[in-house]
Amino acid sequence: MEKQHAAGPGRTGALRALPRRFWAEPANRKLVAMAAAFLVVYLTPFGAERVTAGVLEAFGLLSYYAREHVLYSLVPAFFIAGAISAFLNQQAVIKYLGPEANPGTAYGVASVSGCVLSVCSCTVLPLFKGIYKKGAGIGPAVAFLYSGPAVNVLAIILTARVLGVELGIARAVGAVVFAVVIGVVMHLIYRREDAERRTNAAMFSSAAGADPQGAHRRPVWKAGLFMLSLLGILLFLNWAPSDGQIPLWDLLYAGRHALVGLFAVILAYSLVRWLTRTEIRSWLVATRDFAVQILPLLLVGIFVAGFLLGRPGEQALIPEGWIAQLVGANSVPSTAFAAIAGAFMYFATLTEVPILQGLIGAGMAEGPALALLLGGPSMSLPSLMVIYSELGLRKTAVYMALVVTMSTISGLAYAAAVT
């Protein structure tokens, strides 16, 4: 009797362990993925008009992203991320952006960097990944991740001119405050894990991306000029016109090709005169690794986003009219829906302004409009997939929840103030 009694719990424990053992096998995980893909293909009604429109929009958005953003935005960002990983002094990153760095300095640098770069939610990802792997604390790294797309000077100015001064000011204040608050909260939640990252000896070994031999002997101004040339190329390749709103801005836009050429000459001189073949190889390998890790996830995410929501003004699986109907009131559900929808929609740089203009014309209320402006440009389904691959499900979910919650609260407060 005792043997039978003892065998029962043991058998139960073995049965409970079966799913874990099954999932631990890579071949079984591939089998489940193939079965899921088969079911999607088998069950999807491709003959339905809306599904067909979604498929066409998925490829349309993918084509648009490839033509407009991969060569001019993402490729330069990969090279910058590779340079950060290969050349940037790790102790300097830890000093100014690490878990124990002065908070004013760390979050000031993170938010200002994002303001200067003014990139979209996908282009900022390689840069975020580069500084995070180099030793930046999760708080400053996430502040940089949010501020890059959100604290976009031209987008804020255009918001004020096209959608109203009140909305432009609310967006500017909200974006800067969000960057700091979200970073600080992430730091407080994960400060112990950050401390473990900082004290992990493997992180500081040469295998983990320490500076190449001889790089530490190079004068700081040379390394700074090299990084500046890469940043200048990224910045002016993506410099957008203000359509007469800011004369100086449009003057820089008119001369952007000359400025890109100037920075390209500085980069070429740096490569020929200051870097060794070993250092260049290390940089290219790091750039390749970032591209291999990030690009497939981004393209899959953009395809799914296009299938669900499509490009601005085009119909996909979920028509824009449905979204407009759901955000027509300054209520908690409407504002929260706008913030959540913005977290999954893909906004190319500056496209959020005409999109919001159309939605407001279709009846979108003030609160949901601000919630979408604060949550949308900083996140998207493609960027969340890449963030998940770097931070894991729990941290990604916390980051998304913080952005959505703060966007909702800000939208409600703004609506109460202006109505």
FENVENJO-V785095 format. One record per pair of residues at least 12 apart in sequence whose ideal C-beta (glycine too) atoms are under 10 Angstrom apart, sorted by the first residue. I is the first residue (numbers start at 1). J is the second residue. Records with the same first field share a line. If there is no record, write none. Layout:
# FENVENJO-V785095
I = J + J
This chain:
# FENVENJO-V785095
48 = 317
49 = 315
50 = 315 + 316 + 317 + 318 + 319
51 = 307 + 316 + 317
52 = 317
53 = 307 + 310 + 314 + 315 + 316 + 317 + 319
54 = 304 + 306 + 307 + 308 + 309 + 310 + 315 + 316 + 317 + 318
55 = 303 + 306 + 307 + 316 + 317
56 = 306 + 307 + 310 + 314 + 315 + 316
57 = 303 + 305 + 306 + 307 + 308 + 309 + 310 + 311 + 314 + 315 + 316 + 317
58 = 302 + 303 + 304 + 305 + 306 + 307 + 308 + 309 + 310 + 311 + 316 + 317
59 = 303 + 306 + 307
60 = 306 + 310 + 311 + 314 + 316
61 = 302 + 303 + 304 + 305 + 306 + 307 + 309 + 310 + 311 + 312 + 314 + 316 + 346 + 348
62 = 299 + 300 + 302 + 303 + 305 + 306 + 307
63 = 302 + 306 + 311
64 = 302 + 306 + 311 + 346 + 348
65 = 120 + 122 + 298 + 299 + 302 + 303 + 305 + 306 + 311 + 346 + 348 + 382
66 = 299 + 302
68 = 238 + 348 + 349
69 = 119 + 120 + 122 + 123 + 238 + 298 + 302 + 348 + 349
70 = 122 + 123 + 295 + 298 + 299
71 = 237
72 = 123 + 233 + 234 + 236 + 237 + 238 + 260
73 = 119 + 120 + 122 + 123 + 124 + 234 + 237 + 238 + 348 + 349
74 = 119 + 120 + 122 + 123 + 125 + 126 + 234 + 290 + 291 + 294 + 295 + 298
75 = 123 + 126 + 233 + 234 + 237 + 287 + 291 + 295
76 = 119 + 123 + 126 + 230 + 231 + 232 + 233 + 234 + 235 + 237 + 238 + 260
77 = 117 + 119 + 120 + 122 + 123 + 124 + 125 + 126 + 127 + 128 + 129 + 130 + 148 + 230 + 231 + 234 + 238 + 287 + 290 + 291 + 294
78 = 123 + 125 + 126 + 127 + 129 + 130 + 286 + 287 + 288 + 289 + 290 + 291 + 292 + 293 + 294 + 295
79 = 126 + 230 + 233 + 234 + 267 + 283 + 284 + 286 + 287 + 290 + 291
80 = 117 + 123 + 126 + 127 + 130 + 227 + 230 + 231 + 233 + 234 + 287 + 290
81 = 125 + 126 + 127 + 128 + 129 + 130 + 131 + 133 + 134 + 230 + 286 + 287 + 289 + 290 + 291 + 293 + 294
82 = 126 + 130 + 230 + 282 + 283 + 284 + 285 + 286 + 287 + 288 + 289 + 290 + 291
83 = 130 + 223 + 226 + 227 + 229 + 230 + 231 + 282 + 283 + 286 + 287
84 = 126 + 127 + 129 + 130 + 131 + 132 + 133 + 134 + 136 + 209 + 227 + 230 + 283 + 286 + 290
85 = 126 + 129 + 130 + 131 + 133 + 134 + 208 + 209 + 211 + 282 + 283 + 285 + 286 + 287 + 289 + 290
86 = 130 + 134 + 209 + 210 + 211 + 212 + 215 + 275 + 279 + 280 + 281 + 282 + 283 + 284 + 285 + 286 + 287
87 = 211 + 212 + 215 + 216 + 218 + 223 + 226 + 227 + 275 + 279 + 282 + 283 + 286
88 = 130 + 131 + 134 + 135 + 209 + 211 + 215 + 223 + 227
89 = 134 + 135 + 210 + 211 + 215 + 216 + 218 + 220 + 223
90 = 133 + 134 + 135 + 136 + 203 + 204 + 208 + 209 + 210 + 211
91 = 134 + 135 + 204 + 211 + 216
92 = 134 + 135 + 220 + 223
93 = 130 + 131 + 132 + 133 + 134 + 135 + 136 + 137 + 140 + 141
94 = 134 + 135 + 136 + 137 + 198 + 203 + 204
95 = 135
96 = 108 + 109 + 110 + 136 + 140
97 = 109 + 110 + 113 + 131 + 132 + 134 + 135 + 136 + 137 + 139 + 140 + 141 + 143 + 144
98 = 134 + 135 + 136 + 137 + 139 + 140 + 141 + 194 + 197 + 198
99 = 135 + 136 + 137 + 138 + 139 + 140 + 187 + 190 + 191 + 192 + 193 + 194 + 195 + 196 + 197 + 198 + 199
100 = 137 + 191 + 194 + 195 + 198
101 = 135 + 136 + 137 + 139 + 140
103 = 137 + 139 + 140 + 180 + 183 + 184 + 187
104 = 180
105 = 140
106 = 136 + 137 + 139 + 140 + 141 + 143 + 144 + 180 + 183 + 184 + 187
107 = 139 + 140 + 143 + 144 + 147 + 179 + 180 + 181 + 183 + 184 + 187
108 = 140 + 143 + 180
109 = 131 + 136 + 140 + 143 + 144
110 = 128 + 131 + 136 + 137 + 139 + 140 + 141 + 142 + 143 + 144 + 145 + 146 + 147 + 148 + 179 + 180 + 183
111 = 140 + 143 + 144 + 146 + 147 + 148 + 150 + 151 + 175 + 176 + 177 + 178 + 179 + 180 + 183
112 = 144 + 147 + 151 + 176 + 179
113 = 127 + 131 + 140 + 143 + 144 + 147 + 148 + 151 + 231
114 = 127 + 128 + 143 + 144 + 145 + 146 + 147 + 148 + 149 + 150 + 151 + 152 + 175 + 176 + 179 + 378
115 = 147 + 148 + 150 + 151 + 152 + 153 + 156 + 175 + 176 + 179
116 = 147 + 148 + 151 + 153 + 231 + 235
117 = 144 + 147 + 148 + 149 + 151 + 152 + 231 + 234 + 235 + 238
118 = 147 + 148 + 149 + 150 + 151 + 152 + 153 + 154 + 155 + 156 + 235 + 238 + 239 + 240 + 349 + 350
119 = 148 + 149 + 152 + 234 + 235 + 238 + 349
120 = 148 + 149 + 152 + 238 + 346 + 347 + 348 + 349 + 350 + 351 + 352 + 377 + 378 + 380 + 382 + 383
121 = 145 + 146 + 148 + 149 + 150 + 343 + 345 + 346 + 347 + 348 + 349 + 376 + 377 + 378 + 379 + 380 + 381 + 382 + 383 + 384 + 386 + 387
122 = 149 + 294 + 295 + 297 + 298 + 299 + 301 + 302 + 346 + 347 + 348 + 349 + 380 + 382 + 383 + 386
123 = 148 + 149 + 234 + 238 + 298 + 348 + 349 + 383
124 = 144 + 145 + 146 + 147 + 148 + 149 + 150 + 378 + 383
125 = 145 + 148 + 290 + 293 + 294 + 297 + 298 + 382 + 383 + 385 + 386 + 387 + 389 + 390
126 = 287 + 290 + 291 + 293 + 294 + 295 + 298 + 386
127 = 141 + 144 + 145 + 148 + 231 + 234 + 290
128 = 141 + 142 + 144 + 145 + 146 + 148 + 383 + 386 + 387 + 390 + 391
129 = 141 + 145 + 290 + 293 + 294 + 386 + 387 + 389 + 390 + 391
130 = 209 + 286 + 287 + 290
131 = 144 + 145
132 = 144 + 145 + 197 + 390 + 391
133 = 197 + 203 + 208 + 209 + 286 + 290 + 390
134 = 203 + 208 + 209 + 210
135 = 194 + 197 + 198 + 203 + 204 + 208 + 209
136 = 194 + 197
137 = 183 + 186 + 187 + 190 + 191 + 194 + 195 + 197 + 198
138 = 183 + 186 + 187 + 189 + 190 + 191 + 193 + 194 + 197 + 391 + 395 + 399
139 = 180 + 182 + 183 + 184 + 185 + 186 + 187 + 188 + 189 + 190 + 191 + 194
140 = 179 + 180 + 183 + 184 + 186 + 187
141 = 183 + 186 + 187 + 194 + 390 + 391
142 = 179 + 182 + 183 + 184 + 185 + 186 + 187 + 190 + 387 + 391 + 395 + 398 + 399 + 402 + 403
143 = 178 + 179 + 180 + 181 + 182 + 183 + 184 + 186 + 187
144 = 179 + 183
145 = 179 + 182 + 183 + 186 + 378 + 379 + 383 + 387 + 390 + 391 + 399
146 = 175 + 178 + 179 + 180 + 181 + 182 + 183 + 186 + 374 + 375 + 377 + 378 + 379 + 399 + 402 + 403
147 = 175 + 176 + 178 + 179 + 180 + 182 + 183 + 378
148 = 179 + 377 + 378
149 = 175 + 347 + 349 + 352 + 376 + 377 + 378 + 379 + 380 + 383
150 = 171 + 172 + 174 + 175 + 176 + 178 + 179 + 182 + 373 + 374 + 375 + 376 + 377 + 378 + 379 + 403
151 = 171 + 172 + 175 + 176 + 178 + 179 + 377 + 378
152 = 171 + 172 + 175 + 240 + 349 + 350 + 352 + 377 + 378
153 = 172 + 246 + 249
154 = 239 + 240 + 241 + 242 + 245 + 246 + 249 + 253 + 349 + 350 + 353
155 = 168 + 171 + 172 + 175 + 240 + 347 + 349 + 350 + 351 + 352 + 353 + 373 + 377
156 = 168 + 169 + 170 + 171 + 172 + 173 + 175 + 176 + 353 + 373
157 = 172 + 242 + 245 + 246 + 249 + 353
158 = 240 + 242 + 243 + 245 + 246 + 350 + 352 + 353 + 354
159 = 171 + 172 + 350 + 352 + 353 + 356 + 357 + 369 + 370 + 373
160 = 172 + 245 + 353
161 = 242 + 243 + 244 + 245 + 246 + 353
162 = 243 + 245 + 353 + 354 + 356 + 357 + 360
163 = 352 + 353 + 354 + 356 + 357 + 360 + 366 + 369 + 370 + 373
164 = 360 + 366 + 369 + 418
166 = 366 + 370 + 414 + 417 + 418
167 = 356 + 360 + 366 + 369 + 370 + 373 + 414 + 418
168 = 353 + 373
169 = 414
170 = 366 + 369 + 370 + 373 + 374 + 410 + 411 + 413 + 414 + 417 + 418
171 = 352 + 369 + 370 + 373 + 374 + 377 + 410 + 414
173 = 410 + 414
174 = 370 + 371 + 373 + 374 + 375 + 406 + 407 + 409 + 410 + 411 + 413 + 414
175 = 373 + 374 + 377 + 378 + 410
177 = 374 + 406 + 410
178 = 374 + 375 + 378 + 402 + 403 + 406 + 407 + 410
179 = 378
181 = 402 + 406
182 = 378 + 398 + 399 + 402 + 403 + 405 + 406
183 = 399 + 402
185 = 398 + 399 + 402 + 406
186 = 391 + 395 + 398 + 399 + 402
189 = 394 + 395 + 398 + 402
190 = 391 + 394 + 395 + 398
193 = 395
209 = 282 + 286 + 289
211 = 223 + 279 + 282
212 = 275 + 276 + 278 + 279 + 280 + 281 + 282 + 283
213 = 276 + 278 + 279 + 282
214 = 275 + 276 + 278 + 279
215 = 275 + 276 + 278 + 279 + 282
218 = 274 + 275 + 279
219 = 274
222 = 270 + 273 + 274 + 275
223 = 270 + 274
225 = 263 + 266 + 267 + 269 + 270 + 274
226 = 266 + 267 + 269 + 270 + 271 + 274 + 275 + 283
227 = 267 + 270
228 = 263 + 266 + 267 + 270
229 = 262 + 263 + 264 + 265 + 266 + 267 + 268 + 269 + 270 + 271
230 = 263 + 264 + 266 + 267 + 270
231 = 263
232 = 259 + 260 + 262 + 263 + 264 + 266 + 267
233 = 259 + 260 + 261 + 262 + 263 + 264 + 266 + 267
234 = 260 + 263
235 = 252 + 256 + 259 + 260 + 263
236 = 252 + 253 + 255 + 256 + 257 + 258 + 259 + 260 + 261 + 262 + 263
237 = 256 + 257 + 259 + 260 + 263
238 = 256 + 349 + 350
239 = 252 + 253 + 254 + 255 + 256 + 257 + 259 + 260
240 = 253 + 256 + 349 + 350
241 = 253 + 254 + 256 + 350
242 = 350
271 = 283
293 = 386 + 389 + 390
294 = 382 + 383 + 385 + 386 + 389 + 390
295 = 386
296 = 385 + 386 + 389
297 = 382 + 383 + 384 + 385 + 386 + 387 + 388 + 389
298 = 346 + 380 + 381 + 382 + 383 + 385 + 386
299 = 382 + 385
300 = 381 + 382 + 385
301 = 344 + 346 + 380 + 381 + 382 + 383 + 384 + 385 + 386
302 = 346 + 380 + 381 + 382 + 383 + 385
303 = 381 + 382
304 = 344 + 346 + 381 + 382 + 385
305 = 344 + 345 + 346 + 380 + 381 + 382
306 = 346 + 381
308 = 344 + 345 + 381
309 = 323 + 341 + 344 + 345 + 346 + 381
311 = 346 + 348 + 351 + 355
312 = 345 + 347 + 348 + 351 + 352 + 354 + 355 + 358 + 359
313 = 354 + 355 + 358
318 = 341
320 = 355 + 358 + 359 + 362
321 = 362 + 363
323 = 337 + 338 + 341 + 345 + 359 + 362 + 364 + 368 + 372
324 = 358 + 359 + 360 + 361 + 362 + 363 + 364 + 368
325 = 362 + 363 + 364
326 = 338 + 341 + 364 + 368
327 = 339 + 341 + 359 + 360 + 362 + 363 + 364 + 365 + 367 + 368 + 369 + 371 + 372 + 411
328 = 359 + 362 + 363 + 364 + 365 + 368
329 = 363 + 364 + 365 + 367 + 368 + 415
330 = 365 + 366 + 367 + 368 + 369 + 411 + 412 + 414 + 415 + 416 + 418 + 419
331 = 365 + 367 + 368 + 412 + 415
332 = 367 + 408 + 409 + 411 + 412
333 = 368 + 408
334 = 364 + 365 + 367 + 368 + 371 + 408 + 411 + 412 + 415
335 = 365 + 366 + 367 + 368 + 369 + 370 + 371 + 372 + 407 + 408 + 409 + 410 + 411 + 412 + 413 + 414 + 415
336 = 367 + 368 + 371 + 404 + 405 + 407 + 408 + 409 + 411 + 412
337 = 368 + 371 + 372 + 408
338 = 359 + 364 + 365 + 367 + 368 + 369 + 370 + 371 + 372 + 373 + 374 + 375 + 376 + 404 + 407 + 408 + 411
339 = 367 + 368 + 370 + 371 + 372 + 373 + 374 + 375 + 376 + 379 + 400 + 403 + 404 + 405 + 406 + 407 + 408 + 409 + 410 + 411
340 = 371 + 372 + 375 + 400 + 403 + 404 + 407 + 408
341 = 368 + 371 + 372 + 375 + 376 + 404
342 = 368 + 371 + 372 + 373 + 374 + 375 + 376 + 377 + 378 + 379 + 380 + 403 + 404 + 407
343 = 372 + 375 + 376 + 378 + 379 + 380 + 381 + 383 + 384 + 399 + 400 + 401 + 403 + 404 + 407
344 = 375 + 376 + 379 + 380 + 381 + 382 + 384 + 400
345 = 372 + 375 + 376 + 377 + 379 + 380 + 381
346 = 376 + 377 + 379 + 380 + 381 + 382 + 383
347 = 372 + 373 + 376 + 377 + 378 + 379 + 380
348 = 377 + 380
349 = 377
350 = 377
351 = 376 + 377
352 = 372 + 373 + 376 + 377
353 = 373 + 377
355 = 372 + 373 + 376
356 = 368 + 369 + 370 + 372 + 373 + 376
357 = 369
359 = 372
365 = 411 + 415 + 419
366 = 411 + 414 + 415 + 416 + 417 + 418 + 419
367 = 407 + 408 + 409 + 410 + 411 + 412 + 413 + 414 + 415 + 416 + 417 + 418 + 419
368 = 407 + 408 + 411 + 412 + 415
369 = 411 + 414 + 415
370 = 407 + 408 + 410 + 411 + 412 + 413 + 414 + 415 + 418
371 = 404 + 406 + 407 + 408 + 409 + 410 + 411 + 412 + 414 + 415
372 = 407 + 411
373 = 407 + 410 + 411 + 414
374 = 403 + 404 + 406 + 407 + 408 + 409 + 410 + 411 + 414
375 = 400 + 403 + 404 + 405 + 406 + 407 + 408 + 410 + 411
376 = 403 + 407
378 = 399 + 403 + 407
379 = 399 + 400 + 403 + 404 + 407
383 = 396
384 = 396 + 397 + 399 + 400
387 = 399 + 400
388 = 400
